[in-house]
């Protein structure tokens, strides 16, 4: 198969209003409740789309078509009986770091497990109980270690906007799948921007809720993983809110989880005016690509106008946190590989593990103290500001076979996440939204951050931005090899 062109600045409207894979979860739910479609027809449409598009994008490592269709027919029975759940019949995919009953979890390794999981991840369990249907596992770099979209089998997930570019990481396949219509919702995880970076590079919504709002289980050591957030990748803010409403809430298996009565209804609430701040590039980070800076800066001004707020006030941001993230992340990876690291692991991952084994308790303690200072910095910051806005990623993408970085001389992958991983360290909620597209047709993400546990405000502001800068009608053109027609 020759390389297939994608993107190039073109936009493709859905060819038919009955193409169910083009619809959002919110639209699909309305149709299901109105009796105009069936869950089985939705699932068939999504599976057909996966069959057509996944060979180009490598988003999925496993698809359970038979199990998904069986669950879809059960959802149709539930609608007929009047016993449907809040997400009955809605397909969703799961990042291949999270177990799904009946599917295998490969953790991005070169060789995936041969035996299927017997239990669900806690969030999969909640979504399934609400009637949503897990239908496939999406690609991730091994153990989610990188912003790369390549797993250890040497295959990379591609952004559908340009097939020689990667989807970002580590929720790589999740972002590519949602962007290309292979399911309206995807479960991702974010330990340093792993939802937000790929969402930005693929032109979809990526939500990192406040730490602990969505519980995590199973986790090998619940007390040494307090940076990883579970969250959705979706086409719309309303879809992300639907996911969050079902997935959130305390669970005794996660000692850091908590609950509050946040609801998902967005249309009736319009916040503003608000105190808005803008940081183009954190202290110590390389400058943002000029086109990315222009697109996100204009998006921030448009949002301020829509809220009836003063123009965003430039903020000096925060001190460089790369060493803090490096120590904590590398120590965490070292604990996941207590013995010899298999030769099938990519060389960058092996280096991270080896460095993780060299950090001392003093280094770890210093990182913890620096993290505490950062938390208090933003605690005080959000006493004076309601929303902080930044470009999600300093560039609009990079080739799928290259280590994420900004220039050939600066290949440190942390440079690509300078605006995102600090909010894993603090636990503040953050969301990335499509802000626009470059002249070359690549999407650019705008990140919004709010104060401690202020997720409702974050979603309300994101919803306002979606109304003034709608993006869902814009789809990448995928020229399918079997027909040559637009996808």
C-alpha positions as CSV (number, residue, x, y, z in Angstrom):
1,X,0.0,0.0,0.0
2,X,1.4,3.4,-0.9
3,X,1.2,6.3,1.5
4,X,-2.2,7.9,1.6
5,X,-2.6,11.7,1.7
6,X,-4.5,13.3,4.5
7,X,-5.3,16.7,5.6
8,X,-3.5,19.3,3.4
9,X,-5.8,21.9,4.8
10,X,-9.0,20.4,3.3
11,X,-12.2,19.9,5.2
12,X,-14.7,17.2,4.5
13,X,-18.3,17.3,5.6
14,X,-20.0,14.0,6.4
15,X,-21.1,12.5,3.1
16,X,-24.4,11.5,4.5
17,X,-26.5,12.6,7.5
18,X,-27.0,8.8,8.2
19,X,-23.3,8.1,8.6
20,X,-23.6,7.3,12.3
21,X,-19.8,7.3,12.9
22,X,-19.8,11.0,12.2
23,X,-22.1,11.8,15.1
24,X,-21.1,12.8,18.7
25,X,-22.1,10.7,21.7
26,X,-24.6,13.4,22.7
27,X,-26.2,13.2,19.2
28,X,-26.2,9.4,19.3
29,X,-27.9,9.3,22.7
30,X,-30.6,11.6,21.5
31,X,-31.3,9.4,18.5
32,X,-31.3,6.3,20.6
33,X,-33.7,7.7,23.1
34,X,-35.9,9.0,20.3
35,X,-36.0,5.5,18.7
36,X,-34.6,6.7,15.3
37,X,-31.5,4.5,15.4
38,X,-30.4,1.3,17.1
39,X,-27.3,0.6,19.1
40,X,-26.5,-2.2,16.7
41,X,-26.6,0.1,13.7
42,X,-24.3,2.6,15.5
43,X,-21.8,-0.2,16.4
44,X,-21.9,-1.5,12.9
45,X,-21.1,1.9,11.5
46,X,-18.2,2.5,13.9
47,X,-16.8,-1.0,13.2
48,X,-17.0,-0.4,9.4
49,X,-15.2,2.8,9.9
50,X,-12.5,1.1,11.9
51,X,-12.1,-1.5,9.2
52,X,-11.7,1.2,6.6
53,X,-9.5,3.7,8.4
54,X,-7.5,1.9,11.0
55,X,-5.0,0.4,8.5
56,X,-4.0,4.0,7.7
57,X,-3.8,5.3,11.2
58,X,-2.8,2.3,13.4
59,X,-5.0,3.5,16.2
60,X,-6.2,0.1,17.4
61,X,-4.2,-2.8,18.6
62,X,-7.3,-5.0,19.2
63,X,-11.0,-4.8,18.3
64,X,-13.7,-7.1,19.8
65,X,-16.3,-6.8,17.0
66,X,-18.3,-9.9,18.2
67,X,-18.4,-8.8,21.8
68,X,-19.3,-5.2,20.9
69,X,-22.2,-6.2,18.6
70,X,-23.5,-8.6,21.2
71,X,-23.5,-5.8,23.8
72,X,-25.1,-3.4,21.3
73,X,-28.1,-5.8,20.8
74,X,-28.4,-6.0,24.6
75,X,-28.5,-2.2,24.7
76,X,-31.3,-2.3,22.2
77,X,-33.2,-4.7,24.4
78,X,-32.7,-2.4,27.3
79,X,-34.1,0.5,25.4
80,X,-37.2,-1.6,24.4
81,X,-37.7,-2.6,28.1
82,X,-37.2,1.0,29.3
83,X,-34.1,0.0,31.3
84,X,-31.4,1.8,29.4
85,X,-28.6,3.4,31.3
86,X,-27.3,7.0,30.8
87,X,-24.8,5.9,28.1
88,X,-26.5,2.8,26.7
89,X,-25.4,1.9,23.2
90,X,-22.5,4.4,23.1
91,X,-19.2,2.9,21.8
92,X,-15.9,3.8,23.5
93,X,-12.3,2.7,23.1
94,X,-9.8,2.1,25.9
95,X,-6.1,2.9,25.9
96,X,-4.0,-0.3,26.0
97,X,-2.7,0.4,29.5
98,X,-6.1,-0.3,31.1
99,X,-7.7,-3.8,31.4
100,X,-11.0,-4.6,29.7
101,X,-12.7,-7.9,30.5
102,X,-12.5,-10.2,27.5
103,X,-9.6,-8.2,25.8
104,X,-5.9,-8.3,26.3
105,X,-3.8,-5.5,27.8
106,X,-0.4,-5.1,26.1
107,X,0.9,-1.9,27.8
108,X,2.4,-0.9,24.5
109,X,4.9,-3.8,24.6
110,X,6.3,-5.4,21.5
111,X,4.5,-8.7,22.4
112,X,1.0,-8.3,23.8
113,X,-0.5,-10.6,26.4
114,X,-2.0,-13.9,25.1
115,X,-4.7,-14.3,27.8
116,X,-7.7,-11.9,28.0
117,X,-8.3,-9.9,31.1
118,X,-10.9,-11.2,33.5
119,X,-11.8,-7.9,35.1
120,X,-12.4,-4.3,34.0
121,X,-10.5,-1.2,34.9
122,X,-12.6,0.7,37.4
123,X,-13.6,3.4,34.9
124,X,-14.4,0.8,32.3
125,X,-16.5,-0.9,34.9
126,X,-18.4,2.3,35.5
127,X,-18.9,3.1,31.8
128,X,-20.0,-0.4,31.1
129,X,-22.5,-0.2,34.0
130,X,-23.9,2.9,32.4
131,X,-24.5,1.0,29.2
132,X,-21.5,2.2,27.2
133,X,-19.8,-0.4,25.1
134,X,-16.0,-1.0,25.0
135,X,-15.1,-2.2,21.6
136,X,-11.3,-1.9,21.2
137,X,-7.9,-1.2,22.7
138,X,-5.9,1.8,21.4
139,X,-2.2,2.1,20.8
140,X,0.2,3.6,23.3
141,X,3.9,3.8,23.7
142,X,5.1,1.2,26.2
143,X,3.9,2.1,29.7
144,X,2.9,5.4,28.4
145,X,6.5,6.6,28.7
146,X,6.6,9.2,25.9
147,X,4.8,11.8,23.8
148,X,5.8,9.5,20.9
149,X,2.9,7.6,19.2
150,X,5.0,4.5,18.6
151,X,4.6,1.3,20.6
152,X,7.4,-1.1,21.1
153,X,6.4,-3.2,18.1
154,X,7.7,-0.3,15.9
155,X,4.2,0.8,14.7
156,X,3.1,4.4,15.2
157,X,-0.4,5.8,15.4
158,X,-0.8,8.6,12.9
159,X,-2.7,11.8,13.1
160,X,-5.4,11.7,10.4
161,X,-4.6,15.2,9.4
162,X,-1.2,14.2,8.0
163,X,-0.2,10.6,7.8
164,X,3.5,11.1,8.0
165,X,3.1,12.7,11.4
166,X,2.4,11.0,14.6
167,X,-0.7,11.3,16.8
168,X,1.3,12.3,19.9
169,X,1.4,10.3,23.1
170,X,0.8,8.6,25.1
171,X,-3.0,8.3,24.5
172,X,-2.0,8.1,20.8
173,X,-4.5,5.7,19.3
174,X,-7.3,7.2,21.4
175,X,-6.8,10.6,19.9
176,X,-6.4,9.3,16.4
177,X,-9.5,7.1,16.7
178,X,-11.8,9.9,17.9
179,X,-10.5,12.3,15.3
180,X,-11.1,9.9,12.5
181,X,-14.6,8.8,13.5
182,X,-13.6,5.5,15.0
183,X,-15.9,5.9,18.0
184,X,-17.1,9.1,19.7
185,X,-15.4,8.5,23.0
186,X,-12.1,7.2,24.2
187,X,-10.7,6.5,27.6
188,X,-7.2,7.9,28.1
189,X,-4.8,8.6,30.9
190,X,-2.5,11.6,31.5
191,X,0.6,11.4,33.7
192,X,2.3,14.3,32.0
193,X,0.1,15.5,29.2
194,X,-0.7,12.1,27.7
195,X,-4.4,13.0,27.0
196,X,-3.8,16.7,26.1
197,X,-0.8,16.5,23.8
198,X,-2.4,13.8,21.4
199,X,-5.8,15.5,21.6
200,X,-4.2,18.8,20.5
201,X,-2.2,17.1,17.6
202,X,-5.3,15.3,16.4
203,X,-7.8,18.2,16.8
204,X,-10.1,16.8,19.5
205,X,-11.1,17.6,23.0
206,X,-8.9,16.2,25.7
207,X,-9.9,16.5,29.4
208,X,-7.6,16.0,32.4
209,X,-9.9,16.3,35.4
210,X,-8.8,17.3,38.8
211,X,-6.6,14.6,40.4
212,X,-8.8,12.0,42.1
213,X,-12.1,13.1,40.6
214,X,-12.0,10.0,38.5
215,X,-10.6,7.1,40.6
216,X,-7.8,4.8,39.3
217,X,-7.8,1.1,39.9
218,X,-5.9,-1.3,39.5
219,X,-2.7,0.5,40.3
220,X,0.3,-1.4,41.5
221,X,1.1,1.2,44.2
222,X,-1.6,3.7,44.7
223,X,0.6,5.9,46.9
224,X,3.4,6.4,44.3
225,X,1.3,7.3,41.3
226,X,-0.3,10.7,42.3
227,X,0.3,12.3,38.9
228,X,-1.7,10.1,36.6
229,X,-5.2,11.3,35.8
230,X,-7.9,9.3,34.0
231,X,-10.0,11.2,31.4
232,X,-11.8,11.3,28.1
233,X,-10.9,12.2,24.6
234,X,-14.0,13.3,22.7
235,X,-15.3,15.4,19.8
236,X,-17.2,17.9,21.9
237,X,-17.1,19.4,25.3
238,X,-20.6,18.0,26.0
239,X,-19.3,14.5,25.3
240,X,-16.4,14.9,27.6
241,X,-18.8,16.1,30.3
242,X,-21.0,13.0,29.7
243,X,-18.0,10.7,30.2
244,X,-17.0,12.6,33.4
245,X,-20.4,12.5,34.9
246,X,-20.4,8.7,34.7
247,X,-16.8,8.1,35.6
248,X,-16.3,10.5,38.5
249,X,-16.8,9.9,42.2
250,X,-14.9,8.3,45.1
251,X,-14.1,4.6,45.3
252,X,-12.6,2.9,48.3
253,X,-10.0,1.2,46.1
254,X,-8.4,4.6,45.3
255,X,-7.3,6.4,48.5
256,X,-7.0,9.7,46.7
257,X,-10.4,9.7,45.1
258,X,-13.2,12.1,46.1
259,X,-16.7,13.1,45.2
260,X,-18.7,16.3,44.7
261,X,-22.2,16.8,43.1
262,X,-21.0,18.2,39.8
263,X,-23.5,17.8,37.0
264,X,-22.9,17.6,33.3
265,X,-25.5,20.1,32.0
266,X,-23.6,22.9,30.2
267,X,-26.0,24.8,27.9
268,X,-27.9,26.5,30.7
269,X,-24.7,28.0,32.3
270,X,-22.7,30.8,30.8
271,X,-19.9,32.1,33.1
272,X,-18.5,35.5,32.8
273,X,-17.0,38.0,33.0
274,X,-14.0,36.2,34.3
275,X,-10.4,37.0,35.2
276,X,-8.3,35.5,32.4
277,X,-4.5,35.1,32.2
278,X,-2.4,34.0,29.3
279,X,1.1,32.4,29.2
280,X,2.5,31.7,25.8
281,X,5.6,29.9,26.9
282,X,6.6,28.9,30.5
283,X,9.9,30.1,31.9
284,X,12.9,28.2,30.6
285,X,10.9,26.6,27.8
286,X,11.8,27.2,24.1
287,X,9.6,29.7,22.2
288,X,6.3,28.5,20.8
289,X,6.2,28.1,17.0
290,X,5.0,31.5,15.7
291,X,2.0,30.1,13.8
292,X,0.9,28.1,16.9
293,X,1.3,31.3,19.0
294,X,-0.8,33.4,16.6
295,X,-3.6,30.8,16.4
296,X,-3.8,30.2,20.2
297,X,-3.4,33.9,21.1
298,X,-6.3,34.9,18.8
299,X,-8.4,32.0,20.2
300,X,-7.8,33.3,23.7
301,X,-8.9,36.8,22.7
302,X,-12.1,35.4,21.1
303,X,-12.9,33.5,24.3
304,X,-12.5,36.6,26.4
305,X,-14.9,38.5,24.1
306,X,-17.4,35.7,24.3
307,X,-17.3,35.8,28.1
308,X,-17.6,39.5,28.2
309,X,-14.2,39.6,30.0
310,X,-11.2,41.9,29.7
311,X,-8.5,40.7,27.2
312,X,-6.3,38.0,28.7
313,X,-3.5,39.4,30.9
314,X,-0.1,38.2,30.0
315,X,1.4,36.2,32.8
316,X,5.1,35.3,33.4
317,X,3.9,31.7,34.0
318,X,6.0,29.5,36.2
319,X,9.6,28.3,36.7
320,X,10.9,25.4,34.7
321,X,9.6,22.1,36.2
322,X,11.4,19.7,33.8
323,X,13.8,18.4,36.5
324,X,11.0,17.8,38.9
325,X,8.9,15.9,36.3
326,X,12.1,14.0,35.1
327,X,12.9,12.7,38.6
328,X,9.4,11.7,39.5
329,X,8.6,10.1,36.1
330,X,11.9,8.2,35.8
331,X,11.6,6.9,39.3
332,X,8.1,5.7,38.6
333,X,9.3,3.9,35.4
334,X,12.1,2.3,37.3
335,X,9.6,0.8,39.8
336,X,7.7,-0.7,36.9
337,X,10.9,-2.5,35.7
338,X,12.5,-3.9,38.9
339,X,14.5,-6.4,36.9
340,X,16.4,-6.4,33.7
341,X,14.7,-4.3,30.9
342,X,13.8,-6.4,27.9
343,X,15.8,-5.7,24.8
344,X,12.4,-5.2,22.9
345,X,11.9,-1.9,24.9
346,X,12.9,1.1,22.9
347,X,16.3,2.6,23.7
348,X,14.8,5.9,25.1
349,X,12.7,3.9,27.5
350,X,15.7,1.8,28.7
351,X,17.6,5.1,29.3
352,X,14.7,6.5,31.4
353,X,14.6,3.4,33.5
354,X,18.3,3.3,34.0
355,X,18.4,7.0,35.0
356,X,15.4,6.3,37.3
357,X,17.5,3.8,39.2
358,X,20.3,6.3,39.8
359,X,18.2,9.0,41.6
360,X,18.7,9.1,45.3
361,X,16.2,9.6,48.1
362,X,17.5,13.1,48.4
363,X,16.7,13.7,44.8
364,X,13.2,12.3,45.2
365,X,12.7,14.5,48.3
366,X,13.9,17.6,46.6
367,X,11.5,16.9,43.7
368,X,8.6,16.5,46.2
369,X,9.4,19.8,47.9
370,X,9.6,21.6,44.5
371,X,6.3,20.1,43.6
372,X,4.8,21.4,46.8
373,X,6.1,24.9,46.0
374,X,4.5,24.7,42.5
375,X,1.2,23.6,44.1
376,X,1.2,26.7,46.3
377,X,2.3,28.9,43.4
378,X,-0.9,28.0,41.5
379,X,-3.0,28.0,44.7
380,X,-2.2,31.6,45.1
381,X,-2.4,32.3,41.3
382,X,-6.0,31.1,41.1
383,X,-7.0,33.3,44.1
384,X,-6.5,36.2,41.6
385,X,-7.4,34.6,38.3
386,X,-10.2,32.3,37.2
387,X,-8.7,30.8,34.0
388,X,-5.2,30.4,32.7
389,X,-4.8,29.8,29.0
390,X,-1.7,28.5,27.1
391,X,-0.9,26.7,23.8
392,X,-1.2,23.0,24.6
393,X,1.8,22.1,22.6
394,X,4.6,24.4,21.3
395,X,4.5,22.9,17.8
396,X,1.7,21.5,15.6
397,X,3.3,18.1,15.3
398,X,6.3,16.0,14.3
399,X,7.1,13.0,12.0
400,X,5.8,9.8,13.4
401,X,9.2,8.1,13.3
402,X,11.0,10.9,15.2
403,X,11.6,11.4,18.9
404,X,9.2,14.2,20.1
405,X,11.2,17.4,20.4
406,X,11.4,20.9,19.0
407,X,14.6,21.0,17.0
408,X,17.2,18.4,15.9
409,X,19.5,19.8,18.6
410,X,17.0,19.7,21.4
411,X,15.3,16.3,21.4
412,X,14.4,16.3,25.1
413,X,10.8,15.0,25.0
414,X,9.9,17.0,28.0
415,X,10.2,20.2,25.9
416,X,7.0,19.2,24.1
417,X,5.1,19.1,27.3
418,X,6.4,22.2,29.1
419,X,2.8,23.7,29.3
420,X,1.0,20.5,30.3
421,X,2.9,18.3,32.9
422,X,3.0,21.1,35.6
423,X,-0.7,20.5,36.1
424,X,-0.2,16.8,36.6
425,X,2.2,17.9,39.4
426,X,-0.4,20.2,41.0
427,X,-3.6,18.3,40.2
428,X,-5.4,21.2,38.7
429,X,-8.0,20.4,36.0
430,X,-7.0,21.2,32.4
431,X,-8.6,20.8,29.0
432,X,-7.3,21.2,25.4
433,X,-9.7,22.4,22.7
434,X,-9.1,22.8,18.9
435,X,-8.1,26.4,18.5
436,X,-7.6,26.4,14.7
437,X,-5.5,24.8,12.0
438,X,-2.1,25.8,10.5
439,X,-1.7,26.7,6.9
440,X,-0.5,23.1,6.4
441,X,-3.7,21.7,7.8
442,X,-2.5,20.6,11.2
443,X,-4.7,21.2,14.3
444,X,-3.5,23.4,17.1
445,X,-4.7,23.1,20.7
446,X,-5.6,25.8,23.3
447,X,-5.3,24.6,26.9
448,X,-7.5,26.0,29.7
449,X,-6.6,25.5,33.3
450,X,-8.7,26.4,36.4
451,X,-8.2,26.4,40.1
452,X,-8.2,23.4,42.5
453,X,-11.1,21.1,41.8
454,X,-12.9,23.8,39.7
455,X,-13.8,21.3,37.0
456,X,-17.4,22.7,36.5
457,X,-16.0,26.1,35.7
458,X,-13.5,24.6,33.3
459,X,-16.2,22.8,31.4
460,X,-18.5,25.8,31.3
461,X,-15.7,28.0,29.8
462,X,-14.7,25.3,27.3
463,X,-18.4,25.0,26.2
464,X,-18.5,28.8,25.6
465,X,-15.3,28.5,23.4
466,X,-16.9,25.7,21.5
467,X,-19.9,27.9,20.6
468,X,-17.7,30.8,19.3
469,X,-15.1,28.6,17.6
470,X,-16.9,25.5,16.5
471,X,-14.7,22.7,15.1
472,X,-16.8,19.6,14.8
473,X,-17.8,20.2,11.1
474,X,-14.1,20.1,10.2
475,X,-12.8,16.6,9.4
476,X,-9.6,15.3,7.8
477,X,-9.8,14.0,4.3
478,X,-8.7,10.4,4.2
479,X,-8.3,9.0,0.8
480,X,-9.0,5.4,1.3
481,X,-6.9,3.0,-0.8
482,X,-9.8,0.7,-1.9
483,X,-11.9,3.5,-3.4
484,X,-9.8,6.7,-3.8
485,X,-12.7,8.7,-2.4
486,X,-12.7,11.0,0.6
487,X,-13.3,9.3,3.9
